[in-house]
Amino acid sequence: MKVSDSGEDRRAAALSILIESGAVEPCDDHEDVLIDVDGDTAEAYKLATIKFKDGQLSMFESLGQLRDEVKAALLDCASDCWACDSNRDS
C-alpha cells in the first residue's frame, strides 16, 4: 500500500467518525460538502477511542494519531456550504 493511500484511508476514517458522531453533516443539496455542525470533537473523540480500542481502525498507529486526524478533518469542514453560497451570489 502506498503512503498516500494510507493517508487517504485515515482521512476517510476520520470523516466517517465525524459524520457518525454528528459533529459534521453533509449539505442537504451537496452531499460532498461536509458542514461543521458545532465544532465540538468530544463525541467524535469518544467514538474514535471506542473504534480504535476495538481494533476497527488499524490504519492508525496510535490513538493520538487518530485524534489528530479527526481534529484536522474537522478543521477542513466548512461552517456553511460553499456551493450553496456561490449559487446564491449568482
N, C-alpha and C positions, 0 to 999 in steps of 0.2 A: 504494500500500500504506500502511495506517495504521501509525503508530508502534507501537501496541500489538501489531499483527500481527507486526511485525518483532521485537519483544521476545519474543513467544511462539515465533517461529521460532528465535531464538537460544537460548532456554531448552530447546526440544526438541532442538536440535542438541547442546547441552552434555550433556543427559541421555543422548542416544544414544551419545555418546563415552564417558561414564562406564560405561554398560552394556557397550559393545563392549570396553572396556579391562579389564573385570572389577572395577572399583572399586566398583560397586554392582550389585545384582541384585534382581529382583522377588521379593516374597514368594511362596512356593510356593502359598499359598491366596488371596492378594490381589494380583493382577498389577499393580494400580495403585499399590501401595505399594512404593517402592524402598528397599532396605536398604543402608546403607553397610557394605561388607564389611570394609574395613581402614583407611579414612580416608586412604589413600595416593593422591595425584594424579599421581605420577611417570609411570606408564604412560598415564594419561589425557592428560597434557600432551604426551607423545611422539606419541600418536595424533592429538591435536588439531593439533600442529605439522605433521605429515605431510599431514593432510587440508587444512589451511589453505594450505600451500605448493603443493599440487596443485590449488588453486582450487575445492575442493569446498564451502567454507564462505564464500561471497561475502556472506553477511548480516553478517559481522564486518568492521569497518573495519581492525582490526589484530590481530596475534597476542596482544598484551596484553589487548585487549578479550575475545578468545576465552578466554584463560586465566582472566580474572576471572569470566567467566560459568560456566566449568567449576567453579571453586572455589565460587562462590555456589550452584550447583546441588547440589554435594556437601554443602554445609552444610545444605541443605534436606532431605536424605535422613535417614531415621531409623536408629538403631542397632538397633532391633527393630521389628517390625510392630505398630503401634498397634491395628490391627483384631484381630489375634490376642490381644494383651494384654487388650483390652476384652472379648473373648469368654471368656477365662479367668477374669476378675474377676466375671463374671455368675453 
